């Protein structure tokens, strides 16, 4: 069974935008490297902020790659250029989390939200931190602040995160209500379907879990997680025909996935 997964929102310059290599806006890079005319070596506040944002973007790219040393170097450089940027505090919080510096991460999140208290991405990321450190009430409160912000483009992700947080705290009725809210907000959000159906499976609500997944798969792309979960539900229902259908689809659509390998292992070693 899949472990709890939180969706970490991208920061404004950010983690979600960086793939195998850190990328920067070349115009920002040029402006950060060139002093204002007539003031060589004495950049303006605007130039320092631009340079800091470039280094924040680079730092987040390295953080996503798992290169914590380079990430820290870039973020420290950004701090020397403009220590007051809210996005710098958010980036430092993510780095401190990865370094296991929980006290420092909490302070950085608070500083970021002090500067911009209604930033929905920062609220979501701080909520993830709080939930993973045994503070579900505070975490859910921040998820819901993010979700109800009209500027937040993916409220269903925040509601799903709130449900994951509550399920981890063994508050399953409250978790189910958040998953339901996520699906009302976006019925095509596969993670909410997965989490709601996984919760139903754990509660032995097998028919509800199976129906939710089957209805989703009628009109939405499948995912390896959902197909494996559907197989597990069919297994619990002793529905061999359905097991064969889900297994065949998983093998056909996602043959090299971890889920396909897990299913092959489960079928090879039943019980």
Secondary structure, 3 states (H helix, E strand, C coil): CCCCCCCCCCCCCCHHHCCCCCCCCHHHHHHHHCCCCCCCCCCCHHHHHHHHHHHHHHHHHHHHHCCHHHHHHHHHHHHHHCCCCHHHHHHHHHHHHHCCCHHHHHHHHHHHHHHCCCCHHHHHHHHHHHHCCCCHHHHHHHHHHHHCCCCCCCHHHHHHHHHHHHHHCCCHHHHHHHHHHHHHHCCCCHHHHHHHHHHHHHCCCHHHHHHHHHHHHHHCCCCHHHHHHHHHHHHHCCCHHHHHHHHHHHHHHCCCCHHHHHHHHHHHCCC
